[in-house]
Amino acid sequence: MTIMIIGLLIFLGSHSVRIFAENWRQQQIAKRGETNWKLVYSAVSFIGLVIAIYGFGQMRLDPIYVWHPPMGMRHAVALLMLPAFIMLAATYVPHNAIKAKLGHPMVLSVKIWAFAHLLANGRLGDIIFFAAFLIWAILSFKAAKKRDRLTPPAAVSTTKTATIASVIIGLVAYVLFAFYLHAMLIGVPVFS
């Protein structure tokens, strides 16, 4: 579990710079250039994610159970993940009303994902893993909204086509992940 926690600290720590050290971040970008900043940031994030995922897998080999969630919680996760996937898709589809309305759909998607998985997992490592992401998402969303109040984002025109595309892409990604990829990548079938 220690390896997972180290990975989480590196990954979520690098993603917390905008939460806790925005001025320092801006200084580094000005000093080193945006491209160099993004390269270093991406490398550190990737390393942290790989370590966290490896540690998560190792933690599952010798689990410590805190509680045993009722079977119905798995259904709750399946239901909650639907809007999470749609919000994730809306992050990348330009000119959609979902992103225009929510502002930061990816962070909200992570918040829903983490909360949903906390409902259905009772191992200590799972609780630490998903709670870390939930806490990060709450703090990140709060910091992003504060930045938006200080410097409101430019208004973006939205189209129904883009919004519908966000929903369709999110639904397709949800079906692919729920029925195929979750079992293949995570080793746990969603519907069993």
N, CA and C atoms as an extended XYZ file, in Angstrom:
576
Properties=species:S:1:pos:R:3:atomname:S:1:resname:S:1:resid:I:1 pbc="F F F"
N         0.826       -1.197        0.000 N   MET     1
C         0.000        0.000        0.000 CA  MET     1
C         0.869        1.258        0.000 C   MET     1
N         2.057        1.144        0.554 N   THR     2
C         2.970        2.290        0.596 CA  THR     2
C         3.308        2.766       -0.813 C   THR     2
N         3.536        1.828       -1.726 N   ILE     3
C         3.854        2.200       -3.114 CA  ILE     3
C         2.700        2.972       -3.718 C   ILE     3
N         1.460        2.521       -3.490 N   MET     4
C         0.292        3.207       -4.016 CA  MET     4
C         0.207        4.629       -3.465 C   MET     4
N         0.448        4.778       -2.172 N   ILE     5
C         0.366        6.103       -1.548 CA  ILE     5
C         1.441        7.029       -2.113 C   ILE     5
N         2.654        6.507       -2.326 N   ILE     6
C         3.720        7.324       -2.932 CA  ILE     6
C         3.293        7.775       -4.330 C   ILE     6
N         2.754        6.850       -5.117 N   GLY     7
C         2.279        7.199       -6.452 CA  GLY     7
C         1.181        8.245       -6.413 C   GLY     7
N         0.246        8.092       -5.481 N   LEU     8
C        -0.830        9.080       -5.340 CA  LEU     8
C        -0.278       10.452       -4.964 C   LEU     8
N         0.699       10.459       -4.059 N   LEU     9
C         1.298       11.740       -3.657 CA  LEU     9
C         1.963       12.432       -4.847 C   LEU     9
N         2.660       11.658       -5.674 N   ILE    10
C         3.322       12.247       -6.847 CA  ILE    10
C         2.276       12.709       -7.861 C   ILE    10
N         1.324       11.826       -8.206 N   PHE    11
C         0.330       12.158       -9.222 CA  PHE    11
C        -0.585       13.293       -8.778 C   PHE    11
N        -1.213       13.134       -7.628 N   LEU    12
C        -2.151       14.166       -7.170 CA  LEU    12
C        -1.403       15.413       -6.705 C   LEU    12
N        -0.179       15.222       -6.210 N   GLY    13
C         0.625       16.386       -5.843 CA  GLY    13
C         0.930       17.258       -7.052 C   GLY    13
N         1.315       16.634       -8.151 N   SER    14
C         1.595       17.413       -9.361 CA  SER    14
C         0.328       18.082       -9.882 C   SER    14
N        -0.812       17.412       -9.706 N   HIS    15
C        -2.079       17.988      -10.149 CA  HIS    15
C        -2.634       19.013       -9.151 C   HIS    15
N        -1.965       19.192       -8.036 N   SER    16
C        -2.434       20.138       -7.025 CA  SER    16
C        -1.686       21.462       -7.066 C   SER    16
N        -0.757       21.604       -7.977 N   VAL    17
C         0.006       22.847       -8.060 CA  VAL    17
C        -0.933       24.034       -8.289 C   VAL    17
N        -1.935       23.873       -9.140 N   ARG    18
C        -2.880       24.965       -9.393 CA  ARG    18
C        -3.757       25.239       -8.181 C   ARG    18
N        -3.905       24.277       -7.307 N   ILE    19
C        -4.720       24.461       -6.109 CA  ILE    19
C        -3.944       25.256       -5.059 C   ILE    19
N        -2.694       24.870       -4.839 N   PHE    20
C        -1.937       25.409       -3.721 CA  PHE    20
C        -0.805       26.363       -4.101 C   PHE    20
N        -0.379       26.360       -5.354 N   ALA    21
C         0.794       27.174       -5.727 CA  ALA    21
C         0.652       27.755       -7.130 C   ALA    21
N        -0.460       28.387       -7.397 N   GLU    22
C        -0.700       28.948       -8.736 CA  GLU    22
C         0.345       30.000       -9.108 C   GLU    22
N         0.723       30.839       -8.165 N   ASN    23
C         1.731       31.871       -8.461 CA  ASN    23
C         3.075       31.239       -8.813 C   ASN    23
N         3.477       30.220       -8.055 N   TRP    24
C         4.723       29.512       -8.353 CA  TRP    24
C         4.647       28.879       -9.733 C   TRP    24
N         3.504       28.278      -10.059 N   ARG    25
C         3.291       27.653      -11.376 CA  ARG    25
C         3.475       28.684      -12.488 C   ARG    25
N         2.872       29.839      -12.312 N   GLN    26
C         2.993       30.899      -13.321 CA  GLN    26
C         4.445       31.364      -13.460 C   GLN    26
N         5.160       31.440      -12.344 N   GLN    27
C         6.577       31.826      -12.390 CA  GLN    27
C         7.396       30.790      -13.156 C   GLN    27
N         7.120       29.513      -12.924 N   GLN    28
C         7.848       28.449      -13.616 CA  GLN    28
C         7.566       28.472      -15.112 C   GLN    28
N         6.315       28.721      -15.478 N   ILE    29
C         5.957       28.804      -16.898 CA  ILE    29
C         6.672       29.986      -17.542 C   ILE    29
N         6.691       31.138      -16.854 N   ALA    30
C         7.373       32.319      -17.388 CA  ALA    30
C         8.879       32.082      -17.505 C   ALA    30
N         9.451       31.387      -16.556 N   LYS    31
C        10.895       31.146      -16.507 CA  LYS    31
C        11.341       30.082      -17.515 C   LYS    31
N        10.572       28.992      -17.611 N   ARG    32
C        10.988       27.847      -18.420 CA  ARG    32
C        10.243       27.719      -19.745 C   ARG    32
N         9.141       28.417      -19.873 N   GLY    33
C         8.314       28.296      -21.070 CA  GLY    33
C         7.199       27.280      -20.855 C   GLY    33
N         6.075       27.529      -21.502 N   GLU    34
C         4.915       26.675      -21.299 CA  GLU    34
C         5.151       25.241      -21.774 C   GLU    34
N         5.834       25.094      -22.912 N   THR    35
C         6.091       23.739      -23.431 CA  THR    35
C         6.948       22.928      -22.474 C   THR    35
N         8.022       23.521      -21.960 N   ASN    36
C         8.883       22.813      -21.005 CA  ASN    36
C         8.131       22.481      -19.725 C   ASN    36
N         7.308       23.430      -19.256 N   TRP    37
C         6.505       23.167      -18.069 CA  TRP    37
C         5.598       21.959      -18.297 C   TRP    37
N         4.918       21.953      -19.431 N   LYS    38
C         3.991       20.859      -19.730 CA  LYS    38
C         4.722       19.521      -19.857 C   LYS    38
N         5.911       19.533      -20.434 N   LEU    39
C         6.682       18.291      -20.557 CA  LEU    39
C         7.059       17.729      -19.188 C   LEU    39
N         7.579       18.573      -18.310 N   VAL    40
C         7.977       18.138      -16.969 CA  VAL    40
C         6.743       17.703      -16.180 C   VAL    40
N         5.699       18.517      -16.235 N   TYR    41
C         4.450       18.222      -15.533 CA  TYR    41
C         3.877       16.880      -15.987 C   TYR    41
N         3.861       16.654      -17.297 N   SER    42
C         3.328       15.401      -17.841 CA  SER    42
C         4.178       14.207      -17.421 C   SER    42
N         5.492       14.367      -17.451 N   ALA    43
C         6.390       13.268      -17.061 CA  ALA    43
C         6.202       12.910      -15.592 C   ALA    43
N         6.166       13.913      -14.726 N   VAL    44
C         5.978       13.664      -13.295 CA  VAL    44
C         4.610       13.018      -13.056 C   VAL    44
N         3.576       13.537      -13.705 N   SER    45
C         2.224       12.979      -13.554 CA  SER    45
C         2.179       11.531      -14.008 C   SER    45
N         2.786       11.245      -15.155 N   PHE    46
C         2.782        9.887      -15.695 CA  PHE    46
C         3.492        8.919      -14.748 C   PHE    46
N         4.654        9.328      -14.252 N   ILE    47
C         5.403        8.485      -13.319 CA  ILE    47
C         4.568        8.216      -12.066 C   ILE    47
N         3.946        9.250      -11.531 N   GLY    48
C         3.106        9.087      -10.347 CA  GLY    48
C         1.934        8.162      -10.599 C   GLY    48
N         1.302        8.303      -11.767 N   LEU    49
C         0.158        7.453      -12.097 CA  LEU    49
C         0.576        5.994      -12.230 C   LEU    49
N         1.704        5.750      -12.889 N   VAL    50
C         2.191        4.376      -13.046 CA  VAL    50
C         2.490        3.754      -11.672 C   VAL    50
N         3.141        4.510      -10.808 N   ILE    51
C         3.456        4.005       -9.465 CA  ILE    51
C         2.171        3.741       -8.685 C   ILE    51
N         1.201        4.658       -8.763 N   ALA    52
C        -0.062        4.498       -8.037 CA  ALA    52
C        -0.827        3.274       -8.529 C   ALA    52
N        -0.872        3.086       -9.834 N   ILE    53
C        -1.590        1.932      -10.397 CA  ILE    53
C        -0.881        0.631      -10.016 C   ILE    53
N         0.435        0.618      -10.097 N   TYR    54
C         1.194       -0.569       -9.693 CA  TYR    54
C         0.924       -0.881       -8.216 C   TYR    54
N         1.010        0.149       -7.379 N   GLY    55
C         0.763       -0.032       -5.949 CA  GLY    55
C        -0.658       -0.470       -5.660 C   GLY    55
N        -1.604        0.039       -6.440 N   PHE    56
C        -3.006       -0.363       -6.291 CA  PHE    56
C        -3.157       -1.851       -6.592 C   PHE    56
N        -2.509       -2.300       -7.646 N   GLY    57
C        -2.547       -3.727       -7.983 CA  GLY    57
C        -1.913       -4.583       -6.907 C   GLY    57
N        -0.798       -4.127       -6.341 N   GLN    58
C        -0.130       -4.867       -5.277 CA  GLN    58
C        -0.989       -4.905       -4.012 C   GLN    58
N        -1.661       -3.801       -3.734 N   MET    59
C        -2.525       -3.726       -2.555 CA  MET    59
C        -3.652       -4.751       -2.653 C   MET    59
N        -4.130       -5.001       -3.849 N   ARG    60
C        -5.240       -5.937       -4.038 CA  ARG    60
C        -4.829       -7.383       -3.758 C   ARG    60
N        -3.530       -7.670       -3.758 N   LEU    61
C        -3.059       -9.027       -3.497 CA  LEU    61
C        -3.200       -9.415       -2.028 C   LEU    61
N        -3.145       -8.439       -1.150 N   ASP    62
C        -3.238       -8.696        0.289 CA  ASP    62
C        -4.151       -7.645        0.918 C   ASP    62
N        -5.455       -7.728        0.632 N   PRO    63
C        -6.356       -6.653        1.052 CA  PRO    63
C        -6.683       -6.664        2.540 C   PRO    63
N        -6.953       -5.476        3.047 N   ILE    64
C        -7.452       -5.299        4.413 CA  ILE    64
C        -8.873       -4.755        4.266 C   ILE    64
N        -9.853       -5.527        4.726 N   TYR    65
C       -11.246       -5.113        4.571 CA  TYR    65
C       -11.689       -4.257        5.746 C   TYR    65
N       -12.271       -3.107        5.430 N   VAL    66
C       -12.840       -2.206        6.426 CA  VAL    66
C       -14.340       -2.470        6.534 C   VAL    66
N       -14.966       -2.715        5.396 N   TRP    67
C       -16.387       -3.034        5.363 CA  TRP    67
C       -16.698       -3.807        4.091 C   TRP    67
N       -17.845       -4.457        4.079 N   HIS    68
C       -18.276       -5.219        2.914 CA  HIS    68
C       -19.531       -4.556        2.344 C   HIS    68
N       -19.368       -3.809        1.260 N   PRO    69
C       -20.505       -3.087        0.698 CA  PRO    69
C       -21.591       -4.046        0.220 C   PRO    69
N       -22.848       -3.664        0.388 N   PRO    70
C       -23.923       -4.493       -0.152 CA  PRO    70
C       -23.855       -4.533       -1.676 C   PRO    70
N       -24.373       -5.600       -2.266 N   MET    71
C       -24.321       -5.787       -3.719 CA  MET    71
C       -24.950       -4.612       -4.462 C   MET    71
N       -25.973       -4.006       -3.885 N   GLY    72
C       -26.651       -2.895       -4.551 CA  GLY    72
C       -25.749       -1.709       -4.839 C   GLY    72
N       -24.669       -1.588       -4.097 N   MET    73
C       -23.743       -0.476       -4.333 CA  MET    73
C       -23.093       -0.578       -5.708 C   MET    73
N       -22.910       -1.783       -6.205 N   ARG    74
C       -22.336       -1.949       -7.550 CA  ARG    74
C       -23.277       -1.366       -8.596 C   ARG    74
N       -24.579       -1.495       -8.354 N   HIS    75
C       -25.563       -0.921       -9.275 CA  HIS    75
C       -25.527        0.611       -9.200 C   HIS    75
N       -25.316        1.127       -7.994 N   ALA    76
C       -25.202        2.579       -7.827 CA  ALA    76
C       -24.001        3.114       -8.595 C   ALA    76
N       -22.891        2.378       -8.528 N   VAL    77
C       -21.695        2.794       -9.271 CA  VAL    77
C       -21.992        2.821      -10.765 C   VAL    77
N       -22.626        1.762      -11.263 N   ALA    78
C       -22.953        1.690      -12.688 CA  ALA    78
C       -23.811        2.878      -13.102 C   ALA    78
N       -24.743        3.257      -12.260 N   LEU    79
C       -25.617        4.391      -12.568 CA  LEU    79
C       -24.857        5.714      -12.514 C   LEU    79
N       -24.046        5.895      -11.488 N   LEU    80
C       -23.301        7.152      -11.340 CA  LEU    80
C       -22.234        7.336      -12.414 C   LEU    80
N       -21.707        6.240      -12.917 N   MET    81
C       -20.656        6.365      -13.924 CA  MET    81
C       -21.179        6.869      -15.261 C   MET    81
N       -22.453        6.742      -15.496 N   LEU    82
C       -23.021        7.233      -16.754 CA  LEU    82
C       -22.815        8.745      -16.907 C   LEU    82
N       -23.255        9.587      -15.954 N   PRO    83
C       -22.964       11.021      -16.111 CA  PRO    83
C       -21.469       11.332      -16.034 C   PRO    83
N       -20.713       10.518      -15.302 N   ALA    84
C       -19.268       10.759      -15.225 CA  ALA    84
C       -18.624       10.628      -16.601 C   ALA    84
N       -19.018        9.596      -17.368 N   PHE    85
C       -18.470        9.422      -18.710 CA  PHE    85
C       -18.936       10.528      -19.655 C   PHE    85
N       -20.167       10.961      -19.515 N   ILE    86
C       -20.672       12.040      -20.369 CA  ILE    86
C       -19.915       13.330      -20.073 C   ILE    86
N       -19.679       13.626      -18.792 N   MET    87
C       -18.916       14.826      -18.440 CA  MET    87
C       -17.475       14.733      -18.925 C   MET    87
N       -16.906       13.542      -18.846 N   LEU    88
C       -15.541       13.360      -19.342 CA  LEU    88
C       -15.486       13.641      -20.841 C   LEU    88
N       -16.453       13.125      -21.584 N   ALA    89
C       -16.497       13.391      -23.028 CA  ALA    89
C       -16.703       14.878      -23.289 C   ALA    89
N       -17.551       15.518      -22.498 N   ALA    90
C       -17.834       16.948      -22.686 CA  ALA    90
C       -16.597       17.809      -22.476 C   ALA    90
N       -15.634       17.294      -21.751 N   THR    91
C       -14.380       18.021      -21.538 CA  THR    91
C       -13.665       18.273      -22.863 C   THR    91
N       -13.782       17.328      -23.789 N   TYR    92
C       -12.988       17.375      -25.019 CA  TYR    92
C       -13.765       17.773      -26.269 C   TYR    92
N       -15.089       17.780      -26.213 N   VAL    93
C       -15.885       18.170      -27.381 CA  VAL    93
C       -16.100       19.684      -27.325 C   VAL    93
N       -15.562       20.412      -28.293 N   PRO    94
C       -15.699       21.867      -28.252 CA  PRO    94
C       -17.149       22.318      -28.464 C   PRO    94
N       -17.481       23.439      -27.861 N   HIS    95
C       -18.769       24.129      -28.068 CA  HIS    95
C       -19.983       23.352      -27.584 C   HIS    95
N       -19.815       22.529      -26.543 N   ASN    96
C       -20.989       21.827      -26.019 CA  ASN    96
C       -21.537       22.554      -24.798 C   ASN    96
N       -22.844       22.438      -24.609 N   ALA    97
C       -23.524       23.146      -23.523 CA  ALA    97
C       -23.175       22.575      -22.150 C   ALA    97
N       -22.785       21.313      -22.085 N   ILE    98
C       -22.444       20.700      -20.800 CA  ILE    98
C       -21.213       21.389      -20.215 C   ILE    98
N       -20.178       21.535      -21.042 N   LYS    99
C       -18.957       22.201      -20.568 CA  LYS    99
C       -19.220       23.675      -20.284 C   LYS    99
N       -20.019       24.313      -21.136 N   ALA   100
C       -20.334       25.726      -20.924 CA  ALA   100
C       -21.054       25.936      -19.595 C   ALA   100
N       -21.933       25.014      -19.257 N   LYS   101
C       -22.715       25.139      -18.026 CA  LYS   101
C       -21.888       24.760      -16.794 C   LYS   101
N       -21.156       23.667      -16.856 N   LEU   102
C       -20.434       23.163      -15.690 CA  LEU   102
C       -19.063       23.809      -15.501 C   LEU   102
N       -18.454       24.244      -16.585 N   GLY   103
C       -17.148       24.890      -16.501 CA  GLY   103
C       -15.973       23.935      -16.427 C   GLY   103
N       -16.053       22.955      -15.588 N   HIS   104
C       -14.944       22.034      -15.369 CA  HIS   104
C       -15.473       20.599      -15.282 C   HIS   104
N       -15.992       20.082      -16.387 N   PRO   105
C       -16.633       18.766      -16.338 CA  PRO   105
C       -15.687       17.607      -16.009 C   PRO   105
N       -14.399       17.729      -16.359 N   MET   106
C       -13.486       16.628      -16.046 CA  MET   106
C       -13.322       16.469      -14.539 C   MET   106
N       -13.168       17.569      -13.843 N   VAL   107
C       -13.005       17.499      -12.390 CA  VAL   107
C       -14.281       16.952      -11.750 C   VAL   107
N       -15.436       17.362      -12.260 N   LEU   108
C       -16.698       16.826      -11.748 CA  LEU   108
C       -16.820       15.334      -12.069 C   LEU   108
N       -16.322       14.930      -13.221 N   SER   109
C       -16.322       13.523      -13.593 CA  SER   109
C       -15.468       12.706      -12.621 C   SER   109
N       -14.297       13.213      -12.286 N   VAL   110
C       -13.418       12.533      -11.325 CA  VAL   110
C       -14.100       12.459       -9.959 C   VAL   110
N       -14.778       13.533       -9.577 N   LYS   111
C       -15.473       13.560       -8.289 CA  LYS   111
C       -16.544       12.464       -8.229 C   LYS   111
N       -17.332       12.345       -9.282 N   ILE   112
C       -18.378       11.312       -9.324 CA  ILE   112
C       -17.752        9.920       -9.349 C   ILE   112
N       -16.722        9.739      -10.170 N   TRP   113
C       -16.030        8.443      -10.275 CA  TRP   113
C       -15.501        8.001       -8.908 C   TRP   113
N       -14.818        8.903       -8.221 N   ALA   114
C       -14.224        8.561       -6.931 CA  ALA   114
C       -15.304        8.268       -5.894 C   ALA   114
N       -16.318        9.114       -5.825 N   PHE   115
C       -17.402        8.905       -4.866 CA  PHE   115
C       -18.109        7.579       -5.119 C   PHE   115
N       -18.422        7.317       -6.382 N   ALA   116
C       -19.114        6.080       -6.734 CA  ALA   116
C       -18.290        4.862       -6.323 C   ALA   116
N       -16.993        4.903       -6.575 N   HIS   117
C       -16.149        3.758       -6.247 CA  HIS   117
C       -15.920        3.607       -4.736 C   HIS   117
N       -16.042        4.684       -4.000 N   LEU   118
C       -15.988        4.572       -2.536 CA  LEU   118
C       -17.203        3.817       -2.012 C   LEU   118
N       -18.345        3.981       -2.682 N   LEU   119
C       -19.571        3.292       -2.259 CA  LEU   119
C       -19.451        1.779       -2.377 C   LEU   119
N       -18.728        1.330       -3.387 N   ALA   120
C       -18.732       -0.096       -3.716 CA  ALA   120
C       -17.463       -0.849       -3.320 C   ALA   120
N       -16.529       -0.183       -2.687 N   ASN   121
C       -15.274       -0.838       -2.327 CA  ASN   121
C       -14.992       -0.662       -0.850 C   ASN   121
N       -14.773       -1.770       -0.160 N   GLY   122
C       -14.560       -1.708        1.271 CA  GLY   122
C       -13.157       -2.036        1.737 C   GLY   122
N       -12.235       -2.237        0.791 N   ARG   123
C       -10.854       -2.501        1.200 CA  ARG   123
C       -10.174       -1.189        1.578 C   ARG   123
N        -9.292       -1.243        2.538 N   LEU   124
C        -8.601       -0.041        3.006 CA  LEU   124
C        -7.872        0.660        1.861 C   LEU   124
N        -7.173       -0.100        1.035 N   GLY   125
C        -6.451        0.495       -0.090 CA  GLY   125
C        -7.376        1.193       -1.065 C   GLY   125
N        -8.531        0.587       -1.345 N   ASP   126
C        -9.516        1.226       -2.226 CA  ASP   126
C       -10.012        2.528       -1.613 C   ASP   126
N       -10.292        2.483       -0.327 N   ILE   127
C       -10.797        3.684        0.353 CA  ILE   127
C        -9.770        4.805        0.268 C   ILE   127
N        -8.510        4.482        0.530 N   ILE   128
C        -7.450        5.501        0.444 CA  ILE   128
C        -7.334        6.022       -0.990 C   ILE   128
N        -7.308        5.117       -1.958 N   PHE   129
C        -7.144        5.481       -3.363 CA  PHE   129
C        -8.260        6.418       -3.833 C   PHE   129
N        -9.499        5.977       -3.652 N   PHE   130
C       -10.621        6.764       -4.167 CA  PHE   130
C       -10.894        8.011       -3.325 C   PHE   130
N       -10.661        7.942       -2.017 N   ALA   131
C       -10.831        9.132       -1.178 CA  ALA   131
C        -9.806       10.202       -1.554 C   ALA   131
N        -8.600        9.793       -1.881 N   ALA   132
C        -7.575       10.761       -2.298 CA  ALA   132
C        -8.024       11.502       -3.551 C   ALA   132
N        -8.554       10.753       -4.522 N   PHE   133
C        -9.036       11.398       -5.740 CA  PHE   133
C       -10.258       12.282       -5.464 C   PHE   133
N       -11.142       11.846       -4.580 N   LEU   134
C       -12.325       12.646       -4.257 CA  LEU   134
C       -11.924       13.956       -3.588 C   LEU   134
N       -11.038       13.877       -2.615 N   ILE   135
C       -10.574       15.095       -1.935 CA  ILE   135
C        -9.890       16.024       -2.924 C   ILE   135
N        -9.028       15.458       -3.781 N   TRP   136
C        -8.360       16.283       -4.791 CA  TRP   136
C        -9.390       16.961       -5.699 C   TRP   136
N       -10.407       16.218       -6.159 N   ALA   137
C       -11.399       16.773       -7.077 CA  ALA   137
C       -12.199       17.894       -6.416 C   ALA   137
N       -12.535       17.720       -5.153 N   ILE   138
C       -13.269       18.775       -4.438 CA  ILE   138
C       -12.419       20.038       -4.352 C   ILE   138
N       -11.156       19.885       -3.951 N   LEU   139
C       -10.259       21.045       -3.837 CA  LEU   139
C        -9.970       21.667       -5.197 C   LEU   139
N        -9.793       20.836       -6.204 N   SER   140
C        -9.499       21.329       -7.547 CA  SER   140
C       -10.678       22.122       -8.110 C   SER   140
N       -11.885       21.617       -7.927 N   PHE   141
C       -13.074       22.311       -8.430 CA  PHE   141
C       -13.241       23.659       -7.723 C   PHE   141
N       -13.026       23.654       -6.417 N   LYS   142
C       -13.131       24.902       -5.649 CA  LYS   142
C       -12.104       25.928       -6.141 C   LYS   142
N       -10.866       25.486       -6.356 N   ALA   143
C        -9.816       26.394       -6.838 CA  ALA   143
C       -10.120       26.893       -8.247 C   ALA   143
N       -10.646       26.007       -9.107 N   ALA   144
C       -10.974       26.409      -10.479 CA  ALA   144
C       -12.097       27.442      -10.490 C   ALA   144
N       -13.097       27.245       -9.648 N   LYS   145
C       -14.202       28.215       -9.567 CA  LYS   145
C       -13.699       29.561       -9.045 C   LYS   145
N       -12.757       29.529       -8.113 N   LYS   146
C       -12.175       30.773       -7.598 CA  LYS   146
C       -11.423       31.498       -8.712 C   LYS   146
N       -10.653       30.741       -9.514 N   ARG   147
C        -9.943       31.349      -10.645 CA  ARG   147
C       -10.938       31.939      -11.644 C   ARG   147
N       -12.049       31.228      -11.872 N   ASP   148
C       -13.070       31.715      -12.802 CA  ASP   148
C       -13.691       33.020      -12.315 C   ASP   148
N       -13.863       33.154      -11.004 N   ARG   149
C       -14.429       34.404      -10.474 CA  ARG   149
C       -13.448       35.554      -10.638 C   ARG   149
N       -12.157       35.266      -10.473 N   LEU   150
C       -11.140       36.311      -10.616 CA  LEU   150
C       -10.950       36.709      -12.075 C   LEU   150
N       -10.939       35.717      -12.950 N   THR   151
C       -10.790       35.948      -14.388 CA  THR   151
C       -11.833       35.091      -15.103 C   THR   151
N       -13.020       35.661      -15.304 N   PRO   152
C       -14.079       34.862      -15.945 CA  PRO   152
C       -13.647       34.357      -17.317 C   PRO   152
N       -13.927       33.083      -17.614 N   PRO   153
C       -13.574       32.551      -18.929 CA  PRO   153
C       -14.418       33.230      -20.010 C   PRO   153
N       -13.867       33.288      -21.201 N   ALA   154
C       -14.585       33.894      -22.321 CA  ALA   154
C       -15.835       33.069      -22.624 C   ALA   154
N       -16.877       33.770      -22.984 N   ALA   155
C       -18.113       33.084      -23.350 CA  ALA   155
C       -17.874       32.269      -24.620 C   ALA   155
N       -18.415       31.061      -24.637 N   VAL   156
C       -18.242       30.175      -25.783 CA  VAL   156
C       -19.620       29.865      -26.344 C   VAL   156
N       -19.729       29.984      -27.647 N   SER   157
C       -21.004       29.616      -28.255 CA  SER   157
C       -21.140       28.098      -28.243 C   SER   157
N       -22.352       27.642      -28.003 N   THR   158
C       -22.588       26.207      -27.946 CA  THR   158
C       -23.513       25.790      -29.076 C   THR   158
N       -23.396       24.527      -29.445 N   THR   159
C       -24.287       23.990      -30.464 CA  THR   159
C       -24.932       22.716      -29.948 C   THR   159
N       -26.134       22.475      -30.433 N   LYS   160
C       -26.819       21.234      -30.050 CA  LYS   160
C       -26.039       20.025      -30.541 C   LYS   160
N       -25.438       20.143      -31.719 N   THR   161
C       -24.674       19.034      -32.284 CA  THR   161
C       -23.515       18.647      -31.359 C   THR   161
N       -22.807       19.644      -30.853 N   ALA   162
C       -21.679       19.378      -29.962 CA  ALA   162
C       -22.154       18.752      -28.652 C   ALA   162
N       -23.270       19.238      -28.153 N   THR   163
C       -23.806       18.695      -26.904 CA  THR   163
C       -24.261       17.251      -27.094 C   THR   163
N       -24.968       17.001      -28.200 N   ILE   164
C       -25.411       15.630      -28.506 CA  ILE   164
C       -24.204       14.725      -28.718 C   ILE   164
N       -23.177       15.234      -29.391 N   ALA   165
C       -21.959       14.447      -29.605 CA  ALA   165
C       -21.308       14.088      -28.270 C   ALA   165
N       -21.289       15.031      -27.326 N   SER   166
C       -20.721       14.756      -25.997 CA  SER   166
C       -21.467       13.613      -25.319 C   SER   166
N       -22.783       13.661      -25.403 N   VAL   167
C       -23.601       12.621      -24.769 CA  VAL   167
C       -23.372       11.273      -25.442 C   VAL   167
N       -23.367       11.258      -26.771 N   ILE   168
C       -23.187        9.992      -27.502 CA  ILE   168
C       -21.801        9.409      -27.247 C   ILE   168
N       -20.772       10.239      -27.323 N   ILE   169
C       -19.402        9.761      -27.061 CA  ILE   169
C       -19.299        9.233      -25.632 C   ILE   169
N       -19.893        9.950      -24.682 N   GLY   170
C       -19.884        9.505      -23.295 CA  GLY   170
C       -20.600        8.172      -23.117 C   GLY   170
N       -21.744        8.007      -23.782 N   LEU   171
C       -22.495        6.757      -23.693 CA  LEU   171
C       -21.726        5.592      -24.303 C   LEU   171
N       -21.116        5.824      -25.458 N   VAL   172
C       -20.335        4.771      -26.112 CA  VAL   172
C       -19.138        4.382      -25.241 C   VAL   172
N       -18.443        5.383      -24.710 N   ALA   173
C       -17.297        5.103      -23.832 CA  ALA   173
C       -17.751        4.337      -22.597 C   ALA   173
N       -18.899        4.715      -22.052 N   TYR   174
C       -19.447        4.024      -20.879 CA  TYR   174
C       -19.708        2.554      -21.193 C   TYR   174
N       -20.383        2.291      -22.304 N   VAL   175
C       -20.704        0.908      -22.681 CA  VAL   175
C       -19.430        0.105      -22.898 C   VAL   175
N       -18.474        0.680      -23.634 N   LEU   176
C       -17.212       -0.026      -23.882 CA  LEU   176
C       -16.482       -0.336      -22.580 C   LEU   176
N       -16.417        0.651      -21.702 N   PHE   177
C       -15.693        0.443      -20.461 CA  PHE   177
C       -16.434       -0.508      -19.535 C   PHE   177
N       -17.743       -0.311      -19.389 N   ALA   178
C       -18.513       -1.139      -18.452 CA  ALA   178
C       -18.569       -2.603      -18.884 C   ALA   178
N       -18.739       -2.835      -20.174 N   PHE   179
C       -18.940       -4.206      -20.626 CA  PHE   179
C       -17.660       -4.922      -21.056 C   PHE   179
N       -16.600       -4.167      -21.351 N   TYR   180
C       -15.388       -4.810      -21.859 CA  TYR   180
C       -14.115       -4.376      -21.134 C   TYR   180
N       -13.836       -3.082      -21.154 N   LEU   181
C       -12.525       -2.611      -20.720 CA  LEU   181
C       -12.298       -2.700      -19.214 C   LEU   181
N       -13.323       -2.509      -18.392 N   HIS   182
C       -13.127       -2.552      -16.940 CA  HIS   182
C       -12.607       -3.927      -16.511 C   HIS   182
N       -13.230       -4.973      -17.016 N   ALA   183
C       -12.774       -6.331      -16.666 CA  ALA   183
C       -11.376       -6.594      -17.215 C   ALA   183
N       -11.125       -6.134      -18.443 N   MET   184
C        -9.835       -6.388      -19.072 CA  MET   184
C        -8.709       -5.596      -18.396 C   MET   184
N        -8.934       -4.324      -18.079 N   LEU   185
C        -7.882       -3.476      -17.534 CA  LEU   185
C        -7.780       -3.541      -16.013 C   LEU   185
N        -8.917       -3.614      -15.346 N   ILE   186
C        -8.934       -3.560      -13.882 CA  ILE   186
C        -9.016       -4.962      -13.278 C   ILE   186
N        -9.539       -5.906      -14.060 N   GLY   187
C        -9.669       -7.267      -13.567 CA  GLY   187
C       -10.946       -7.529      -12.785 C   GLY   187
N       -11.857       -6.574      -12.833 N   VAL   188
C       -13.126       -6.706      -12.122 CA  VAL   188
C       -14.256       -6.428      -13.093 C   VAL   188
N       -15.129       -7.413      -13.341 N   PRO   189
C       -16.257       -7.150      -14.240 CA  PRO   189
C       -17.267       -6.211      -13.561 C   PRO   189
N       -17.825       -5.295      -14.330 N   VAL   190
C       -18.814       -4.367      -13.805 CA  VAL   190
C       -20.129       -5.077      -13.550 C   VAL   190
N       -20.537       -5.863      -14.514 N   PHE   191
C       -21.820       -6.573      -14.421 CA  PHE   191
C       -21.545       -8.073      -14.333 C   PHE   191
N       -21.619       -8.598      -13.110 N   SER   192
C       -21.406      -10.041      -12.958 CA  SER   192
C       -22.397      -10.612      -11.972 C   SER   192
